[in-house]
Amino acid sequence: MEIVEDRYGSGSTLITSQLPLKTWHEVIGEPTFADAILDRLVHNAYRLELEGQSFRKMAAKTGDETNSD
């Protein structure tokens, strides 16, 4: 919450997560903090939801676990 509060309104913040937004309240565990965090993150946000198979899972199936950076 402190990080989100410090960044709110002062510049861009990039958040990545494998958790769907609907599960954040449960994971954070404190409804008041979850509401405050989500209010600040979702307001004026661009959300990109990726679909498809995980690259990590696909690499594990083929045995190719090299980093492709």
Summary of the structure (lengths in Angstrom):
residues: 69
radius of gyration: 16.0
end to end distance: 31.5
largest distance: 44.4
contacts: 95
relative contact order: 0.12
helix: 49%
strand: 0%
